[in-house]
Amino acid sequence: CHNVTPVYESRAGVTGETEFAEADQDFSDENRTYQASSPDEVALVQWTESVGLTLVSRDLTSMQLKTPSGQVLSFCILQLFPFTSESKRMGVIVRDESTAEITFYMKGADVAMSSIVQYNDWLEEERSLFRFLNRRREETQLLDA
């Protein structure tokens, strides 16, 4: 849920051109930069890249993401709901090209999202499970010693 576009340098190293033949572009990670109207959105996409989920391509109708395993996920952008100062949020409806599953993603300011997002105690559940598994591991290690 963003308006970030990855930009690639041409193989010849020519910069400033806005259109390249796809064969002339170098789609490697080293030649990718991101463009967006908001530095916050670029930072968000750079963070997801740092944890292994990379925005490979994006245009008005589609986007592709590369997973840590190298799998490329393709999505069709069905509808964009642009950010406005009144709503303080934006949204996008996408269809996963491999499963045909349709998903709505939304992000926004705390004041806009707090009335939409319900409290969920999944984090506490995960922490409890983690503590339980650690205790079991420690007990098993003591028995093995």
N, C-alpha and C positions, 0 to 999 in steps of 0.2 A: 504494500500500500504506500506508494511513493511516486514521484515523477522524475526519477533518476534514469539517465541514459548512459550506458557505457560507450566510450569513444575509443577507437583504436587508431594508431598511427599507421601510415602506409608503409609497405616494405621498403620503399625508396627513401623513407624518412621525410617526405614532404609534409609540412604542416600547414595549416591554414586553409587547406581545401576542405570543402564540406561534403563532397561526394567522391567516393573512390569505387572502382570496380572491386567487387568482393575478393577477387583473386589477388588484388594488389594490397589487401589489408593483412596485417599480422595480428591474429586473434589470440596471441599468447598473453599470459597474465602480465608480463613485464610492460607490454605496450598498451595496457588498458588504463584509462582514466575515467572519471565520472563527471557528468554535467548535470546540474539541477539548479533551480532557482533558490533553493534553501541549503545552506551548508549543513544544517541539521540532518537533512535527508541523505546527503552524501556521506556524512559520518555514520549514519545508520547502516547504509549499504556497505561501507568499508568495514564496519564491525562484523556484519554477517559474513563478509568475505574472510575475515580473520579467523572465524570459527568454522570455515569450510563450505559455506553456501555462497556461491559466486553468481552475481548477475552477469550473464554472458551477452545477452542482447535484449533490446527493448525498443518497441516502436508504438504507434497508436493502437495497434490491434493485437500485438502478441509480445510475449517475453519468454526468455529461456534462462533457467538457473542450472548451475552445475553443482552437484552434491560432492561431499568429500570423497566418495568412491569414484568420481568421474562421470557418473550418470548425468545426462542432460534431461531436465524436466521442461516440457514445453507447455505454455498456457496461452489460451486465447483470451484477450481482454474483451469482455462482453459489454461492460458499462463502467464509465468513470464518474465518480461524484466528486468534483473538485473541492478543495478546501475553500471555505469562505470565512470572512471575519465574523459573520453572523452565527454560523453553525459551529465554528471552531473545530471542524473535523473534516475528514475526507474519506472516501471509500472506493472500492473497486470490486467488480464481480468478474471472476475468471472461471474458465473451464479448463480443467486438466486434459491435455490432448491424449494422454494414454488411457485414462479411465473415464473420461467424459463427465467426471464429477464437477459440479458447479459450486463455488464457494464465494461468500461475500466477506471481504476484509475491510475493517474500518480502523482508523486511528484518529486521535485528536487530543485536544487539551484536556487536562484533568477535569476541569469544570464541565466540559461537554460529555466526557466519557463516564464519569462517576455515576450518572443516573442511568446509564445504559448497561454497564457491566455489573453483574451481580457478584457478591462475595463468593469466593470459592476457597475451600481449605485444602486444596491439593498440595500446597507447599508443606503444610503441617503433616499431612498424610505421608508425603515422601520422606520428611525428616524422621517420622516415627518408624517407618519401614527401614530406613538407613540405620537408625540406632539399633533396631531389633537384629538386623543382619550382622552388624558389628559385634553385638553381644554373642550371637551364635558362633561367629567366626572365632572370637576369643575363647569361648567355651570349648570349641573343637580343638583349638591349639593347645589348651591346657590338658585336655584328655589325651592328646597325642604325645605330650611331653613326658 
